[in-house]
């Protein structure tokens, strides 16, 4: 049986070396690989943090960066992780009442609040925040305080991941453990011990509401030196907690 022999032009084709990729093609392929790596790594990270305590957060790390940039000496972060079983139920109720009353109803985004904030901005008002607790966790845990479109896109991505992988209890637990409550002070346990000398598990409704009242700006709103405004906000939060049945 005679062996099949390729015509000369086919032999010449198979012997030709593969054409090298152009620079735009290499860049495109690199971007695809980078995107795949980011998606997979973020999935793994969010999956791991579903079960393990967060050792730090982007906002805590950024505090050190700010200190360095402004020439301040090193100051450690006061933060102690505690599980939800060691946090007073009043603390959970207070942050939901003050920060995100539809927390248990939405899937990470309060669409109505976002629309109202945007319409107010279009009418010439100040652009106010409409972030949910889930969005705040995504921002505080993974991202920098910078405000730009890229960071907002990442915030949306991580919020979707968190809502898909974690349950609501875990989101609240993470929020209370990484929230800023003062200068280099993060987490409900450290805040409770510094301001009241008790563990977070023993927080009363009044104490929990006072800590929640500082969350919009814990550097200016000091739980150990409460202003008239802070007391007024505390009273409002207590009223909302009662109205929500907590």
DAMO-V151942 format. One record per pair of residues at least 24 apart in sequence whose C-alpha atoms are under 8 Angstrom apart, sorted by the first residue. I is the first residue (numbers start at 1). J is the second residue. Records with the same first field share a line. If there is no record, write none. Layout:
BEGIN
I: J  J
END
This chain:
BEGIN
42: 158
43: 161
46: 161  162  165
47: 165
50: 165  166  170
53: 81
54: 81  174
56: 141  178
57: 140  141  142  178
58: 140  141  142  143  144
59: 140  141  143  144  145
60: 184  186
62: 144
63: 184
75: 184
76: 184
77: 184  185  186
78: 184  185  186  190
79: 177  178  185  186  187  189  190
80: 177  186  187  189  190
81: 177  187  189
82: 177  189
83: 173
84: 169  173
85: 201
86: 200  201
87: 188  189  200  201  202  203
88: 200  201  202  203  204
89: 201
90: 203  204  205  208  209  246
91: 203  205  208  209  212
92: 172  176
93: 241  246
94: 205  208  209  212  237  238  241
95: 209  212
96: 133
97: 237  240  241  244
98: 212  213  237  240
99: 132  133
100: 132  133
103: 132  133
104: 168
107: 160  163
108: 132  133  134  135  159  160  163
109: 134  135
133: 171  172  175
134: 159  162  163  171
135: 159
136: 175
137: 171  174  175
138: 162
140: 178  179
141: 178
179: 215
180: 215  218
181: 211  214  215  218  219
182: 218  219  222
183: 218  219
195: 223  224
205: 238
206: 234  238
209: 234  235  237  238
210: 234
213: 237
END
